[in-house]
């Protein structure tokens, strides 16, 4: 794991490393991002409906195959989800799009 990857681990997607609270908050719900350029980050899914979680996310990033494009992350069918705050599920990397 290089320095950039270590910097991302346990951080919340969309928060800069120098934010006063870049890590997860106890009352929020998160999906752990697995694989790809955003591996190790948490995505805040607080308030998402179950069907929105089922759809996954296309996340803008400069770190993917297409700088300025999006990295695609999806839940795996049948993978367990935990209700409530904390890390409730995992989104797995499925590719990049411009």
C-alpha positions as CSV (number, residue, x, y, z in Angstrom):
1,X,0.0,0.0,0.0
2,X,1.5,3.3,-1.0
3,X,1.2,6.7,0.8
4,X,-1.8,7.8,-1.2
5,X,-3.7,4.6,-0.5
6,X,-2.9,4.9,3.2
7,X,-4.2,8.5,3.2
8,X,-7.6,7.3,1.8
9,X,-8.2,4.4,4.2
10,X,-11.0,5.1,6.7
11,X,-11.9,8.5,5.2
12,X,-15.2,9.5,3.8
13,X,-15.5,10.1,0.1
14,X,-15.9,13.7,-0.8
15,X,-14.0,15.0,2.3
16,X,-10.5,16.3,2.0
17,X,-7.8,14.8,4.2
18,X,-7.4,18.2,5.9
19,X,-11.1,18.5,6.8
20,X,-11.6,18.9,10.6
21,X,-13.7,15.7,10.6
22,X,-12.6,13.6,7.5
23,X,-13.5,10.3,9.2
24,X,-16.9,8.7,9.7
25,X,-19.4,10.2,12.2
26,X,-21.1,7.9,14.7
27,X,-24.7,8.9,13.6
28,X,-24.1,8.4,9.8
29,X,-24.5,5.3,7.6
30,X,-21.8,4.3,5.2
31,X,-21.0,1.9,2.4
32,X,-17.3,0.7,2.4
33,X,-15.8,1.1,-1.1
34,X,-13.9,-2.1,-2.1
35,X,-11.3,-2.2,-4.9
36,X,-10.6,0.3,-7.7
37,X,-9.2,3.8,-7.2
38,X,-11.4,4.6,-4.2
39,X,-10.6,1.4,-2.3
40,X,-10.8,2.0,1.5
41,X,-13.0,5.1,1.4
42,X,-16.4,5.2,3.0
43,X,-19.4,6.5,1.1
44,X,-22.0,8.3,3.2
45,X,-25.4,6.7,2.3
46,X,-27.3,8.2,5.2
47,X,-30.9,8.6,4.1
48,X,-30.6,6.5,1.0
49,X,-33.6,4.3,0.2
50,X,-33.0,0.5,-0.2
51,X,-33.5,0.8,-4.0
52,X,-30.9,3.6,-4.1
53,X,-28.4,1.4,-2.3
54,X,-29.2,-1.4,-4.8
55,X,-28.3,0.9,-7.7
56,X,-24.8,1.6,-6.3
57,X,-23.0,4.7,-7.2
58,X,-21.1,6.4,-10.0
59,X,-18.5,8.6,-8.1
60,X,-16.6,11.4,-9.8
61,X,-12.9,11.0,-9.3
62,X,-9.6,12.1,-10.8
63,X,-8.0,8.8,-9.7
64,X,-9.8,6.4,-12.2
65,X,-9.0,5.4,-15.7
66,X,-10.6,8.6,-17.0
67,X,-9.5,11.6,-15.1
68,X,-12.6,13.7,-14.4
69,X,-14.8,10.6,-15.1
70,X,-16.6,8.4,-12.6
71,X,-15.7,5.1,-10.9
72,X,-18.6,2.7,-10.6
73,X,-19.3,0.9,-7.3
74,X,-22.2,-1.6,-6.7
75,X,-23.4,-3.9,-3.9
76,X,-23.1,-7.6,-4.6
77,X,-26.5,-9.5,-4.7
78,X,-27.1,-11.3,-1.5
79,X,-24.4,-9.6,0.5
80,X,-25.6,-8.8,4.0
81,X,-26.6,-5.2,5.0
82,X,-26.8,-4.0,8.5
83,X,-29.4,-1.4,9.4
84,X,-28.5,1.8,11.3
85,X,-25.4,3.9,11.7
86,X,-21.9,2.7,10.9
87,X,-20.7,0.7,7.9
88,X,-23.9,-1.0,6.7
89,X,-22.7,-2.6,3.4
90,X,-20.0,-2.8,0.9
91,X,-19.9,-1.4,-2.7
92,X,-17.5,-3.2,-5.0
93,X,-15.6,-1.6,-7.9
94,X,-17.0,-2.5,-11.3
95,X,-15.2,-0.1,-13.7
96,X,-14.7,3.4,-14.8
97,X,-16.6,5.6,-17.2
98,X,-15.7,9.0,-18.8
